[in-house]
C-alpha cells in the first residue's frame, strides 16, 4: 500500500544532508531502524522510488528523514533537495533488516548512520542507552550527522573517525581490524553495521576474524 504525504518542513543538517519532516498517515507504524520506499509526487518521478530510513520515532506525530543530497546527479536526491513545505511524497509500507537485539556496538559510515538514529533515540528515551557504543566514520568533521546529539546522549560511548581530514583531532583512517580490536574490544557483544557496500564487507571480514559470532552481527547497506 502507498500513501501520499505532504512535506511539512525542510532544513539543512550538514552541507549535503537535508532533514525532511512529512505528514504521518493515520495508523502508520514502524520499528526504529526500519525504512520505506519514497517517490516524489511530481510528473516523471512517481516510479522513481528510493529507500530512506525513518529518523523519527513511531510515537511522533510526523515522519522524519535525513537524506543525503547529490546535487550534481540528475536524480531523486537532487529533486528531494529542491523540495519545499507543501510538496508531496509517496511512501510505501515500512520495511528493514536492522532492529535492536541488545547492547552492543553501532558501526556506521556516512549516511549509513540513519538506521541507528531512531534506535539510539528510542533507547535514550527508554533510559536503556548505557553500555552501547557508536563508531562513526566520515570523510571530514563537517560530514558528521548529529554529532552534538550523539555526544550528549547519556550512556552512549561515541568514537568518531575521519578519512580525509589530516588536521582533525579525531581518529584518522578507515575502520580496520586493528582499530576495531583497540576500540570495540568485546567481540561477544552485538554489532550493527551500516554504510557503503565496500565498508560493510570489510567490517564483516574484520569482525569475523576477531571472533564475532555471525548471528550477533546485523548488516544493512
C-alpha positions as CSV (number, residue, x, y, z in Angstrom):
1,X,0.0,0.0,0.0
2,X,1.2,3.5,-0.8
3,X,0.4,6.8,0.9
4,X,0.7,10.4,-0.4
5,X,2.0,12.7,2.3
6,X,2.8,16.4,2.5
7,X,6.2,17.8,3.2
8,X,5.8,19.9,6.4
9,X,9.3,21.3,6.6
10,X,12.9,21.0,5.2
11,X,16.2,22.0,6.9
12,X,19.9,21.6,6.4
13,X,21.6,19.0,8.7
14,X,25.1,19.2,7.2
15,X,26.4,20.7,3.9
16,X,24.9,17.8,1.9
17,X,22.2,16.2,4.2
18,X,18.6,17.5,4.4
19,X,16.1,16.9,7.1
20,X,12.5,16.3,5.8
21,X,9.5,16.3,8.1
22,X,6.4,14.9,6.5
23,X,2.9,14.0,7.4
24,X,2.3,10.6,9.0
25,X,-0.6,8.6,7.7
26,X,-3.2,7.6,10.2
27,X,-2.3,4.2,11.7
28,X,1.1,4.2,10.1
29,X,3.6,2.3,12.4
30,X,7.2,1.3,12.2
31,X,10.0,0.0,14.4
32,X,13.2,2.0,15.0
33,X,15.7,1.1,12.2
34,X,13.1,0.5,9.6
35,X,12.9,2.3,6.2
36,X,10.3,2.8,3.5
37,X,10.5,3.4,-0.3
38,X,9.9,7.0,-1.2
39,X,9.0,8.7,-4.5
40,X,8.3,12.3,-5.4
41,X,4.7,13.1,-6.2
42,X,5.6,15.0,-9.4
43,X,5.2,14.2,-13.1
44,X,8.0,11.9,-14.3
45,X,9.1,10.9,-10.7
46,X,6.3,8.7,-9.4
47,X,8.0,5.4,-10.4
48,X,11.5,6.5,-9.2
49,X,11.4,5.0,-5.7
50,X,14.3,5.1,-3.3
51,X,14.7,3.6,0.2
52,X,15.1,6.0,3.1
53,X,15.2,5.3,6.8
54,X,12.9,6.9,9.4
55,X,14.9,9.0,11.9
56,X,11.7,9.9,13.8
57,X,10.2,7.7,16.5
58,X,7.0,5.8,16.0
59,X,5.2,7.8,18.6
60,X,6.0,11.1,17.0
61,X,3.1,12.8,15.2
62,X,5.1,13.2,12.0
63,X,7.7,11.3,10.0
64,X,11.3,12.5,9.7
65,X,14.0,11.5,7.2
66,X,17.7,12.6,6.9
67,X,18.6,12.4,3.2
68,X,22.0,12.9,1.6
69,X,21.7,15.1,-1.4
70,X,23.7,14.7,-4.6
71,X,23.1,18.0,-6.5
72,X,25.4,17.1,-9.4
73,X,23.4,13.9,-10.1
74,X,20.2,14.4,-12.1
75,X,18.2,12.0,-9.9
76,X,15.9,11.6,-7.0
77,X,18.1,13.1,-4.3
78,X,18.7,16.2,-6.4
79,X,15.0,16.6,-6.7
80,X,14.5,16.0,-3.0
81,X,17.0,18.7,-2.3
82,X,14.7,21.1,-4.1
83,X,11.5,20.2,-2.2
84,X,9.7,22.8,0.0
85,X,6.9,22.7,2.5
86,X,3.7,21.8,0.7
87,X,5.3,19.5,-1.8
88,X,4.3,15.8,-1.7
89,X,5.9,12.4,-1.4
90,X,4.7,8.9,-2.0
91,X,5.7,6.4,0.7
92,X,5.2,2.7,1.0
93,X,4.8,0.4,4.0
94,X,7.8,0.2,6.4
95,X,10.5,-2.5,5.9
96,X,14.0,-3.1,7.1
97,X,16.6,-5.6,8.4
98,X,18.1,-3.7,11.2
99,X,16.4,-3.9,14.6
100,X,17.9,-3.6,18.1
101,X,18.7,-7.0,19.6
102,X,20.6,-5.9,22.7
103,X,23.5,-3.8,23.9
104,X,26.5,-3.6,21.5
105,X,28.4,-1.6,19.0
106,X,26.9,0.5,16.2
107,X,29.3,1.0,13.3
108,X,28.3,3.5,10.6
109,X,29.8,5.1,7.6
110,X,28.4,8.5,6.4
111,X,24.7,8.4,5.7
112,X,24.7,4.8,7.0
113,X,24.1,6.3,10.4
114,X,20.4,6.8,9.5
115,X,19.0,3.4,10.7
116,X,20.8,4.0,14.0
117,X,19.4,7.5,14.7
118,X,15.9,6.2,15.6
119,X,17.3,3.2,17.5
120,X,19.6,5.4,19.6
121,X,16.8,8.0,20.2
122,X,14.4,5.2,21.3
123,X,16.9,3.7,23.7
124,X,17.7,7.1,25.2
125,X,14.0,7.8,25.7
126,X,13.6,4.5,27.5
127,X,16.7,5.0,29.6
128,X,18.4,1.9,28.0
129,X,21.2,3.5,26.1
130,X,24.0,2.8,28.6
131,X,26.5,0.2,27.5
132,X,26.1,0.9,23.8
133,X,28.9,2.3,21.6
134,X,28.8,4.2,18.4
135,X,31.7,4.1,15.9
136,X,31.0,6.6,13.2
137,X,33.3,7.2,10.2
138,X,33.1,10.2,7.8
139,X,35.3,11.9,5.3
140,X,35.6,15.1,7.4
141,X,34.2,16.5,10.6
142,X,31.7,18.7,8.7
143,X,30.1,15.5,7.4
144,X,29.2,14.1,10.8
145,X,25.4,13.9,11.2
146,X,24.0,14.8,14.6
147,X,27.4,14.9,16.3
148,X,26.2,17.1,19.1
149,X,23.1,14.9,19.7
150,X,25.2,11.7,19.9
151,X,27.9,13.3,22.1
152,X,25.2,14.5,24.6
153,X,23.3,11.2,24.6
154,X,23.7,9.9,28.2
155,X,25.2,6.4,28.3
156,X,26.4,6.3,24.6
157,X,30.1,6.0,24.0
158,X,31.0,7.8,20.8
159,X,34.0,7.2,18.7
160,X,34.3,9.4,15.6
161,X,36.9,8.8,12.8
162,X,37.6,10.7,9.7
163,X,39.3,9.5,6.5
164,X,40.1,12.8,4.6
165,X,41.0,15.5,7.1
166,X,44.5,15.2,8.4
167,X,44.4,18.2,10.8
168,X,41.4,16.8,12.7
169,X,41.8,15.8,16.3
170,X,39.6,12.8,15.7
171,X,40.9,9.3,14.9
172,X,42.3,9.1,11.4
173,X,41.7,6.5,8.7
174,X,39.3,3.7,7.8
175,X,37.9,1.3,10.4
176,X,40.2,-1.6,10.0
177,X,40.9,-4.7,12.1
178,X,43.4,-3.1,14.4
179,X,41.1,-0.1,15.0
180,X,38.2,-2.5,15.9
181,X,40.4,-4.5,18.2
182,X,41.5,-1.4,20.0
183,X,38.1,0.4,20.2
184,X,35.4,-2.2,20.3
185,X,37.3,-4.7,22.5
186,X,34.4,-7.0,23.3
187,X,33.6,-9.3,20.4
188,X,30.9,-11.3,22.1
189,X,28.5,-8.4,22.0
190,X,26.0,-7.4,19.3
191,X,27.3,-5.5,16.3
192,X,25.1,-3.3,14.0
193,X,26.8,-2.2,10.7
194,X,25.5,0.1,8.0
195,X,27.4,2.1,5.3
196,X,28.7,1.8,1.8
197,X,28.9,-1.7,0.5
198,X,32.7,-1.9,0.5
199,X,32.9,-0.7,4.0
200,X,30.3,-3.1,5.2
201,X,32.1,-6.0,3.5
202,X,35.4,-5.0,5.1
203,X,34.0,-4.7,8.6
204,X,32.2,-8.1,8.2
205,X,35.5,-9.7,7.4
206,X,37.3,-7.9,10.3
207,X,34.6,-8.8,12.8
208,X,34.7,-12.5,11.8
209,X,38.5,-12.5,12.1
210,X,38.2,-11.0,15.6
211,X,35.7,-13.7,16.8
212,X,32.3,-12.0,16.5
213,X,29.6,-14.6,16.1
214,X,27.7,-14.4,12.7
215,X,24.3,-14.3,14.4
216,X,25.4,-11.3,16.6
217,X,26.2,-9.1,13.6
218,X,23.4,-7.3,11.8
219,X,24.2,-5.6,8.4
220,X,22.5,-3.0,6.3
221,X,23.9,-1.4,3.1
